[in-house]
């Protein structure tokens, strides 16, 4: 039997996240958008509210939440501010390789440490020449005895300038292609690790996004995650876990845009009626509502399937691409509903539209998701 109702525990998680977002994030969202500063105090409070490492099992000090629980949190935080929500969510994303591929010793020591000491993490995959084509990663990790020498530049790294630890993907032998990619745990304070320029972004400006440079960094063999050459698989499975959450975050942004547009349309009068009563505007709002509902259900389905231990790669791609395209449409239409007011910074829909665009880009572009879906369809045929 299919049941779309939330359990009592899930309702409490949702309420806790919404209360936190509305009281701690929303009042400061515009300020951080203008300044582009990292919201250190808000993230600290999120740690105290157990909103940062919900994905980590309870036995290692985390929240022990399943995929759907995480989506409830992601939607609420991003409804208040996608940039600040990203500052919080990226930590769980970076922890996924350790959770699923780390040794028991690594999990007991490293996962427990980042939870109890409230340490921040970042996932280092993207490079100047390797974005959608993860297999073309050029960072190298040369094995010398019981250690690796890591060299390479990573770009567009969320939390790059504030993280205490990085999960880094590099090749042990570039001639092997994707079969040479390997994952490593890298403390920021190691010699040779440095942070490059901070990006001045269109949207989600509160999220700290920088280059991270590794120059002759010595990594002990014990800090390799998984086996040599297993990195590509780790990246793909990490994205299968995280993409439904990206979809849920997009739903949160779209929901806020619709709510602002609906309120404005019910108050603004033209031709003697609230503009909500004019069919052209009413239909725009109706389309927003149906698309938001559809996106939420797609994200929930993908997360549920993954939490059951089933292959959710196609569903994760569908949720991510649908929600990314949907939030761009919804926020654009919200600006249209507000007209000239929607185009100025005094009203929040302008920020929401800027925040929306990157959902079509990060963690695999909209085009890459379509490629993944198409390949899944071909696999089903043959």
C-alpha positions as CSV (number, residue, x, y, z in Angstrom):
1,X,0.0,0.0,0.0
2,X,1.2,3.5,-0.8
3,X,1.0,6.0,2.0
4,X,1.9,9.7,1.4
5,X,1.3,10.8,5.0
6,X,4.3,11.8,7.2
7,X,4.8,9.9,10.5
8,X,4.5,11.8,13.7
9,X,8.3,11.8,14.0
10,X,8.6,13.2,10.5
11,X,6.1,15.9,11.2
12,X,8.2,17.0,14.2
13,X,11.4,17.0,12.1
14,X,9.6,19.2,9.5
15,X,8.3,21.6,12.2
16,X,11.7,21.9,13.9
17,X,13.4,22.7,10.6
18,X,10.6,25.2,9.6
19,X,10.8,26.9,13.0
20,X,14.6,27.2,12.8
21,X,14.4,28.4,9.2
22,X,11.8,31.1,9.9
23,X,13.4,32.3,13.1
24,X,17.1,32.0,12.4
25,X,17.5,32.1,8.6
26,X,14.8,34.2,7.0
27,X,15.3,37.4,9.0
28,X,18.9,37.5,7.9
29,X,18.7,36.1,4.3
30,X,18.7,39.4,2.5
31,X,21.7,40.7,4.5
32,X,23.8,37.7,3.7
33,X,22.7,37.9,0.1
34,X,24.0,41.4,-0.1
35,X,27.2,40.9,1.7
36,X,28.1,37.4,0.4
37,X,29.5,36.6,3.9
38,X,29.4,33.2,5.3
39,X,26.7,32.8,8.0
40,X,29.0,31.4,10.7
41,X,26.6,32.0,13.6
42,X,23.6,30.5,11.9
43,X,25.6,27.4,11.0
44,X,26.7,27.1,14.6
45,X,23.1,27.3,15.7
46,X,22.2,24.6,13.1
47,X,24.8,22.3,14.7
48,X,23.2,22.8,18.1
49,X,19.8,22.1,16.6
50,X,21.1,18.8,15.1
51,X,20.4,20.0,11.5
52,X,23.9,19.6,10.1
53,X,24.8,15.9,10.2
54,X,21.4,14.2,10.1
55,X,22.6,11.8,7.5
56,X,25.3,10.3,9.8
57,X,24.1,7.3,11.8
58,X,23.4,7.8,15.5
59,X,26.1,5.3,16.6
60,X,28.7,7.8,15.2
61,X,27.0,10.9,16.8
62,X,24.8,12.0,13.9
63,X,21.0,12.3,13.6
64,X,20.4,8.9,12.0
65,X,17.8,10.3,9.6
66,X,16.8,8.5,6.4
67,X,16.6,10.1,3.0
68,X,13.1,11.4,3.3
69,X,13.7,13.0,6.7
70,X,16.7,14.8,5.1
71,X,14.4,16.1,2.3
72,X,12.0,17.6,4.8
73,X,14.8,19.6,6.3
74,X,16.3,20.7,3.0
75,X,12.9,22.1,1.8
76,X,12.4,24.1,4.9
77,X,15.9,25.6,5.1
78,X,15.9,26.5,1.4
79,X,12.5,28.0,1.6
80,X,14.1,30.6,3.9
81,X,17.4,30.9,2.0
82,X,18.9,28.5,-0.4
83,X,22.4,29.9,0.1
84,X,22.3,29.4,3.9
85,X,20.6,26.1,3.4
86,X,23.4,25.0,1.2
87,X,26.0,26.0,3.9
88,X,24.3,23.5,6.2
89,X,23.4,20.7,3.7
90,X,26.9,20.5,2.1
91,X,28.3,19.0,5.3
92,X,26.1,15.9,5.0
93,X,26.8,15.6,1.3
94,X,30.6,15.6,2.0
95,X,30.1,12.9,4.7
96,X,28.3,10.5,2.4
97,X,31.5,8.9,1.0
98,X,32.7,8.1,4.5
99,X,29.3,6.8,5.6
100,X,29.0,4.3,2.8
101,X,32.6,3.5,1.8
102,X,34.7,4.3,4.8
103,X,36.2,1.6,7.0
104,X,34.7,0.9,10.4
105,X,37.7,2.5,12.0
106,X,37.4,5.6,9.8
107,X,33.7,5.9,10.7
108,X,34.2,5.5,14.4
109,X,37.0,8.1,14.5
110,X,36.3,10.6,11.8
111,X,32.5,10.7,11.7
112,X,32.3,10.8,15.5
113,X,34.9,13.6,15.6
114,X,33.1,15.9,13.1
115,X,29.8,15.5,14.9
116,X,31.0,16.0,18.5
117,X,33.5,18.8,17.6
118,X,31.1,20.5,15.1
119,X,33.6,20.4,12.2
120,X,32.7,21.5,8.7
121,X,33.3,19.6,5.5
122,X,33.5,20.1,1.8
123,X,33.4,17.7,-1.2
124,X,36.1,18.4,-3.8
125,X,35.2,17.0,-7.2
126,X,34.9,19.8,-9.8
127,X,38.0,21.1,-11.5
128,X,38.6,23.9,-14.0
129,X,38.7,21.2,-16.8
130,X,36.5,18.6,-15.2
131,X,32.9,19.5,-14.4
132,X,30.2,17.3,-16.0
133,X,32.9,14.9,-17.2
134,X,34.0,13.6,-13.8
135,X,36.2,10.9,-15.5
136,X,38.5,13.7,-16.7
137,X,39.7,14.7,-13.2
138,X,43.3,15.7,-13.5
139,X,44.3,15.9,-9.8
140,X,46.7,13.2,-9.0
141,X,47.6,11.1,-6.0
142,X,50.9,9.3,-6.5
143,X,51.5,6.4,-4.2
144,X,54.9,6.4,-2.4
145,X,55.2,3.7,0.2
146,X,52.5,4.1,2.8
147,X,51.4,7.5,1.6
148,X,50.0,9.4,-1.4
149,X,51.3,12.7,-2.7
150,X,48.2,14.8,-3.7
151,X,48.4,17.6,-6.3
152,X,45.6,19.5,-8.1
153,X,43.2,22.4,-8.2
154,X,39.5,22.1,-7.3
155,X,37.0,24.8,-8.3
156,X,33.5,25.9,-7.3
157,X,33.8,24.1,-4.0
158,X,31.0,24.9,-1.6
159,X,32.3,25.4,1.9
160,X,35.8,25.5,0.3
161,X,37.0,28.5,2.4
162,X,35.5,27.4,5.7
163,X,35.7,23.6,5.8
164,X,37.9,21.9,8.4
165,X,38.1,18.7,6.2
166,X,37.8,17.9,2.5
167,X,36.8,14.7,0.7
168,X,39.0,14.9,-2.3
169,X,38.9,12.9,-5.5
170,X,42.1,12.4,-7.5
171,X,43.6,9.9,-10.0
172,X,46.2,7.4,-9.0
173,X,46.9,6.9,-12.7
174,X,45.3,9.1,-15.4
175,X,45.9,6.5,-18.0
176,X,43.2,4.4,-16.3
177,X,40.5,7.1,-16.9
178,X,37.6,6.8,-14.4
179,X,39.1,3.5,-13.1
180,X,42.0,5.5,-11.6
181,X,39.9,7.9,-9.5
182,X,40.3,7.5,-5.8
183,X,38.8,9.2,-2.7
184,X,40.8,10.7,0.2
185,X,40.1,12.4,3.6
186,X,42.2,15.6,3.7
187,X,42.4,17.8,6.8
188,X,42.7,21.5,5.8
189,X,45.6,22.1,8.1
190,X,48.0,19.8,6.2
191,X,51.0,21.4,4.6
192,X,50.3,22.2,0.9
193,X,46.6,22.7,1.3
194,X,45.4,26.3,0.5
195,X,42.2,28.1,-0.4
196,X,42.0,30.1,-3.6
197,X,39.7,32.9,-4.7
198,X,36.2,33.2,-3.4
199,X,33.6,33.4,-6.2
200,X,31.3,36.4,-6.5
201,X,28.1,34.6,-7.5
202,X,24.8,35.5,-9.0
203,X,22.8,33.7,-6.4
204,X,23.0,31.6,-3.3
205,X,25.6,34.2,-2.3
206,X,25.8,33.2,1.4
207,X,27.3,29.8,0.4
208,X,31.1,30.0,0.6
209,X,32.4,28.9,-2.9
210,X,36.1,28.9,-3.5
211,X,39.0,27.2,-5.2
212,X,40.9,24.6,-3.1
213,X,44.5,23.9,-4.1
214,X,46.6,20.8,-3.1
215,X,50.4,21.1,-3.6
216,X,52.5,18.1,-2.7
217,X,50.1,17.2,0.1
218,X,51.1,14.0,1.9
219,X,48.1,11.8,2.7
220,X,48.6,8.6,4.7
221,X,47.3,5.4,3.2
222,X,44.9,5.1,6.1
223,X,43.1,8.2,4.9
224,X,42.1,6.7,1.6
225,X,38.3,6.1,1.4
226,X,37.4,2.8,-0.2
227,X,39.8,1.0,-2.5
228,X,42.0,2.5,-5.2
229,X,40.0,3.1,-8.3
230,X,36.7,3.1,-6.5
231,X,36.3,6.9,-6.5
232,X,34.1,7.2,-9.6
233,X,31.7,4.7,-8.1
234,X,31.8,6.7,-4.8
235,X,31.0,10.0,-6.6
236,X,28.1,8.5,-8.5
237,X,26.5,6.9,-5.5
238,X,27.1,10.1,-3.5
239,X,25.1,12.0,-6.1
240,X,22.3,9.4,-6.1
241,X,21.9,10.1,-2.4
242,X,22.2,13.9,-2.7
243,X,20.3,14.8,-5.8
244,X,16.9,14.1,-4.3
245,X,17.9,16.6,-1.6
246,X,18.8,19.2,-4.3
247,X,15.3,18.6,-5.7
248,X,13.8,19.2,-2.3
249,X,15.8,22.4,-1.9
250,X,14.5,23.6,-5.2
251,X,11.0,22.9,-4.1
252,X,11.6,25.0,-1.0
253,X,12.7,28.0,-3.1
254,X,9.8,27.5,-5.5
255,X,7.3,27.3,-2.6
256,X,8.5,30.6,-1.2
257,X,8.3,32.3,-4.6
258,X,4.7,31.0,-5.1
259,X,3.7,32.1,-1.6
260,X,5.0,35.7,-2.2
261,X,3.4,35.8,-5.6
262,X,0.0,34.6,-4.3
263,X,0.0,37.1,-1.4
264,X,0.9,40.0,-3.8
265,X,-1.7,38.8,-6.4
266,X,-4.5,38.8,-3.7
267,X,-3.7,42.3,-2.6
268,X,-2.7,44.1,-5.9
269,X,-5.8,45.5,-7.8
270,X,-6.0,46.3,-11.5
271,X,-9.2,46.9,-13.5
272,X,-11.2,46.9,-10.3
273,X,-10.2,43.4,-9.1
274,X,-7.3,41.7,-7.3
275,X,-5.0,40.5,-10.1
276,X,-5.4,36.9,-8.7
277,X,-8.9,37.0,-10.1
278,X,-7.7,37.6,-13.7
279,X,-7.3,34.3,-15.5
280,X,-3.9,35.1,-16.9
281,X,-2.4,35.4,-13.4
282,X,-4.5,32.7,-11.8
283,X,-3.3,30.2,-14.4
284,X,0.4,31.1,-13.6
285,X,-0.2,30.5,-10.0
286,X,-2.0,27.2,-10.7
287,X,0.9,26.0,-12.8
288,X,3.3,26.9,-9.9
289,X,1.2,24.9,-7.5
290,X,1.0,21.8,-9.6
291,X,4.7,21.8,-10.6
292,X,5.8,22.3,-6.9
293,X,3.6,19.3,-5.8
294,X,5.0,17.2,-8.7
295,X,8.6,18.1,-7.8
296,X,8.2,17.3,-4.2
297,X,6.7,13.8,-4.9
298,X,9.5,13.0,-7.4
299,X,12.1,14.0,-4.9
300,X,10.4,11.9,-2.1
301,X,10.2,8.9,-4.4
302,X,13.9,9.0,-5.3
303,X,14.9,9.4,-1.7
304,X,12.6,6.6,-0.6
305,X,14.0,4.2,-3.2
306,X,17.5,5.0,-2.2
307,X,16.7,4.5,1.5
308,X,15.4,1.0,0.6
309,X,18.8,0.1,-0.8
310,X,17.5,0.1,-4.3
311,X,19.1,1.6,-7.4
312,X,17.6,5.1,-7.6
313,X,20.0,6.6,-10.2
314,X,17.2,7.2,-12.7
315,X,14.8,8.6,-10.2
316,X,17.4,10.8,-8.6
317,X,18.2,12.3,-12.0
318,X,14.5,12.8,-12.8
319,X,13.9,14.5,-9.5
320,X,17.0,16.7,-9.9
321,X,16.3,17.9,-13.5
322,X,12.6,18.3,-13.0
323,X,12.9,20.4,-9.8
324,X,15.8,22.4,-11.2
325,X,13.8,23.4,-14.3
326,X,10.7,23.8,-12.2
327,X,12.2,26.3,-9.7
328,X,13.5,28.4,-12.6
329,X,10.1,28.6,-14.2
330,X,8.3,29.3,-10.9
331,X,10.6,32.0,-9.7
332,X,10.6,33.7,-13.1
333,X,6.8,33.7,-13.1
334,X,6.7,35.0,-9.6
335,X,8.8,38.0,-10.7
336,X,6.3,38.4,-13.6
337,X,3.3,38.4,-11.2
338,X,4.9,41.2,-9.2
339,X,5.7,43.1,-12.3
340,X,8.1,46.0,-11.8
341,X,8.1,45.3,-8.0
342,X,9.4,41.8,-8.7
343,X,12.5,43.2,-10.4
344,X,13.7,45.3,-7.5
345,X,15.5,44.1,-4.4
346,X,12.9,45.4,-2.0
347,X,10.9,42.3,-2.8
348,X,12.3,38.8,-2.2
349,X,11.3,37.2,-5.5
350,X,14.2,38.9,-7.2
351,X,16.6,37.0,-4.9
352,X,14.7,33.8,-5.2
353,X,15.0,33.9,-9.0
354,X,18.8,34.4,-8.8
355,X,19.1,31.6,-6.2
356,X,17.1,29.3,-8.5
357,X,19.5,29.2,-11.5
358,X,22.2,27.1,-10.0
359,X,19.8,24.2,-9.4
360,X,20.1,23.6,-13.1
361,X,23.9,23.5,-12.9
362,X,25.4,22.0,-9.7
363,X,25.6,18.3,-8.9
364,X,25.2,17.6,-12.6
365,X,23.7,20.0,-15.1
366,X,20.2,19.6,-16.4
367,X,21.6,18.3,-19.6
368,X,23.7,15.6,-17.8
369,X,20.6,14.5,-15.9
370,X,18.8,14.0,-19.2
371,X,21.7,12.0,-20.5
372,X,21.5,9.8,-17.4
373,X,17.8,9.3,-17.8
374,X,18.2,8.5,-21.5
375,X,20.9,5.9,-20.7
376,X,18.6,4.3,-18.1
377,X,15.9,4.0,-20.7
378,X,18.2,2.4,-23.1
379,X,19.4,0.0,-20.4
380,X,15.8,-1.0,-19.8
381,X,15.3,-1.7,-23.5
382,X,18.4,-3.8,-24.0
